Amino acid sequence: MADLTIAGLRGMPEILPGANLPALIVEAIGRARLEVDDGDVFVVTQKIVSKANGRLVRLDSVEPSAPAIEFGRRAGKDSRLIEVILRESVRIVRMERGVIIAETRHGFVCANAGVDGSNVAAGFVTLLPENPDEDARAIRDALTESLDRHIGVIVSDTFGRPWRLGQVNVAIGSAGVKPLVDYRGCLDASGQRLQSTVIGVADQLASAAELVMGKLSAVPVAILKGAAALLGDGRAADLIRPSDEDMFR
């Protein structure tokens, strides 16, 4: 792969429910006078996808259940927020020390089932997109038509990591990008045949993009150049480890 460069797309407006994200991205590209080439990969934050999809909950509208009230009392947290997290979960992995690790209906295992109160109006929280792979495909199709370029799109979110400090961006939706590159069977520089090396390149691209997007910079889209070799078929759902291969469930 050639050298990778990353440009943050500035000038995006506040995203409201029903917003046409591809059109807003194209307008911001024009204002920034950025060139889009074949092989570019767009990384779009989950937050603006969720906002555009109307995946917002007003906490005042939530009636907490008894379990949510009890955990909220013990953890010193808003029981309405806990209730939203429980509703978005299909399985609670761990619930202690004020932290909820849950599995979502998508198969993601993450803090708070992806429910998030940052970068949204006070009193509201956002939920993960219902189908982030389909959202990525819809954005890619629209951008491909508008820009007349062969591109890839990743929808990213920030996840914590077991056994390591610090959060990183990962791909929760993808279209036109290979999610994995399989090196098994290839020879390394010493002539040894690789046995288990499969690289999650969609996650790597999402994480690289976060370096220019940041959490406080209001840059919800990044364009990566030099990743044309990673364009191809696949979904972010392909990154989820099957439960029968998971040694920690």
C-alpha positions in Angstrom: 0.0 0.0 0.0 1.2 3.5 -0.8 1.8 6.2 1.9 -1.4 7.0 3.7 -2.6 10.6 4.1 -5.6 11.7 6.1 -7.6 14.9 5.8 -10.3 16.0 8.2 -13.4 17.5 6.6 -14.2 20.7 8.4 -17.3 22.9 8.0 -20.0 20.3 8.5 -23.1 21.8 10.1 -25.0 20.4 13.1 -26.7 17.3 11.9 -30.5 17.1 12.5 -32.8 14.1 12.1 -33.6 13.6 8.4 -30.4 15.3 7.2 -29.0 14.2 3.9 -25.5 13.3 5.0 -24.0 12.6 1.6 -25.2 16.0 0.2 -23.8 17.8 3.3 -20.5 15.9 2.9 -20.3 16.9 -0.8 -21.0 20.6 0.1 -18.3 20.6 2.7 -15.8 19.1 0.3 -16.6 21.9 -2.2 -16.2 24.6 0.5 -12.9 23.1 1.6 -11.7 22.7 -2.0 -10.6 19.1 -1.4 -9.9 16.7 -4.2 -11.5 13.3 -4.1 -9.7 10.5 -6.0 -10.6 7.0 -6.9 -9.6 4.7 -4.0 -10.2 7.3 -1.2 -11.9 6.0 1.9 -14.4 8.2 3.8 -14.6 7.6 7.6 -17.9 9.0 9.0 -18.6 9.1 12.8 -21.5 7.0 14.1 -22.7 10.1 15.9 -23.7 12.0 12.8 -25.2 8.9 11.2 -27.3 8.3 14.3 -28.4 11.9 14.4 -29.4 11.9 10.7 -31.3 8.7 11.3 -33.2 10.1 14.3 -31.6 7.7 16.7 -32.1 10.0 19.6 -33.8 9.5 22.9 -35.0 12.2 25.3 -34.4 11.0 28.8 -37.5 12.7 30.1 -39.5 10.3 28.0 -38.0 7.2 29.6 -39.7 5.3 32.5 -36.9 3.3 34.2 -37.5 -0.3 35.3 -36.8 -1.6 38.7 -33.4 -3.1 37.7 -32.4 0.3 36.1 -33.5 2.1 39.3 -31.5 -0.2 41.5 -28.3 -0.1 39.4 -28.6 3.7 39.1 -28.9 4.0 42.8 -25.8 1.8 43.5 -23.7 3.4 40.8 -24.9 7.0 41.3 -26.1 7.2 37.7 -29.3 8.4 36.0 -31.7 5.4 36.1 -33.3 6.7 32.8 -29.9 6.3 31.1 -29.5 2.9 32.6 -32.9 1.9 31.2 -32.0 3.0 27.7 -28.8 1.0 27.9 -30.7 -2.1 29.0 -33.2 -1.7 26.2 -30.4 -1.6 23.6 -28.7 -4.7 25.0 -29.3 -8.3 24.2 -26.8 -9.5 26.9 -25.2 -7.9 29.9 -21.6 -9.0 30.0 -20.6 -7.1 33.2 -22.4 -4.6 35.3 -20.3 -3.3 38.2 -18.3 -0.3 39.5 -20.7 2.0 37.7 -19.8 0.4 34.3 -22.1 -1.6 32.0 -20.5 -3.8 29.3 -23.2 -5.1 27.0 -23.7 -6.9 23.8 -25.9 -5.1 21.3 -28.3 -6.6 18.8 -25.6 -6.0 16.2 -23.2 -8.3 18.1 -20.9 -5.5 19.3 -19.7 -5.9 22.9 -19.1 -2.4 24.2 -19.7 0.0 27.1 -23.3 1.1 27.6 -24.4 -0.8 24.5 -23.2 2.2 22.5 -25.6 4.7 24.2 -23.9 8.0 24.4 -24.7 11.5 25.7 -21.7 13.3 24.2 -21.9 15.8 21.4 -25.7 15.9 21.7 -28.2 18.4 23.3 -28.5 18.2 27.1 -31.1 15.7 28.2 -30.7 13.5 25.1 -28.7 10.4 24.2 -27.9 8.8 20.9 -28.3 5.1 20.0 -26.2 3.2 17.6 -27.5 3.0 14.0 -29.9 0.1 13.5 -27.9 -1.2 10.5 -24.5 0.6 10.2 -23.4 -1.5 7.3 -26.5 -0.5 5.3 -25.9 3.2 6.3 -22.3 2.9 5.1 -23.5 1.5 1.8 -26.1 4.2 1.3 -23.6 6.9 1.9 -21.1 5.2 -0.4 -23.6 4.9 -3.2 -24.7 8.5 -2.9 -21.1 9.8 -2.8 -20.0 7.6 -5.7 -22.8 9.1 -7.8 -22.2 12.7 -6.8 -18.4 12.6 -7.0 -18.1 10.1 -9.8 -15.3 8.4 -7.9 -14.8 4.8 -6.8 -14.5 5.1 -3.0 -15.1 3.2 0.3 -17.0 4.3 3.4 -16.5 3.3 7.0 -18.9 4.3 9.9 -16.8 4.5 13.0 -17.4 4.5 16.7 -15.1 4.7 19.8 -14.7 1.4 21.8 -12.7 0.6 24.8 -10.4 -2.4 24.7 -10.0 -5.3 27.2 -6.6 -5.5 28.8 -5.4 -2.1 27.4 -6.0 1.5 28.5 -7.3 4.0 26.0 -10.2 4.0 23.6 -9.8 3.7 19.8 -12.1 4.1 16.8 -13.3 0.9 15.2 -15.5 0.2 12.1 -19.1 -0.6 13.0 -20.2 -0.1 9.4 -18.4 -0.5 6.1 -19.0 -0.5 2.4 -16.5 -0.9 -0.4 -13.7 -1.7 2.0 -12.2 -5.1 2.8 -12.8 -5.5 6.5 -10.0 -8.1 6.9 -6.8 -8.9 5.1 -5.8 -12.6 5.5 -2.1 -13.3 5.4 -2.4 -17.0 6.3 -0.3 -19.1 4.0 1.9 -16.2 2.9 5.6 -16.3 3.5 7.2 -13.7 5.8 10.5 -11.9 5.3 12.3 -15.0 6.8 10.5 -17.4 4.5 8.3 -18.8 7.3 4.6 -19.5 6.4 2.1 -17.4 8.4 -0.4 -19.5 10.3 -2.9 -17.1 11.9 -2.3 -13.5 10.8 -5.5 -11.8 9.8 -5.4 -8.0 10.0 -8.6 -6.0 10.8 -7.8 -3.2 8.3 -11.2 -1.5 8.5 -10.6 -1.0 12.2 -7.1 0.3 11.5 -8.5 2.9 9.0 -11.1 4.0 11.4 -8.6 4.4 14.2 -6.2 6.3 11.9 -9.0 8.7 10.9 -9.7 9.5 14.5 -6.3 11.2 14.8 -7.6 14.1 12.7 -11.2 13.9 13.8 -10.7 14.1 17.5 -13.4 14.3 20.1 -13.5 18.1 20.5 -12.8 19.4 17.0 -16.2 19.0 15.4 -14.7 17.1 12.5 -17.1 14.1 12.0 -15.7 13.0 8.6 -12.2 12.2 7.4 -10.9 11.3 3.9 -8.0 8.8 3.7 -5.9 8.7 0.6 -3.5 5.9 -0.4 -5.8 3.0 0.7 -7.0 2.0 -2.7 -5.6 -1.5 -2.3 -8.0 -2.0 0.6 -11.1 -1.3 -1.4 -13.3 -4.4 -2.0 -16.3 -6.3 -0.7 -17.2 -7.0 2.8 -19.1 -5.6 5.8 -18.0 -4.4 9.3 -20.2 -7.2 10.6 -17.5 -9.6 9.2 -15.2 -8.3 12.0 -17.4 -9.7 14.8 -15.8 -12.9 16.2 -18.3 -15.8 16.2 -19.3 -16.8 19.7 -18.0 -20.4 19.1 -14.5 -18.9 18.5 -14.7 -16.6 21.5 -12.5 -17.9 24.3 -13.8 -15.4 26.8 -17.6 -15.9 26.7 
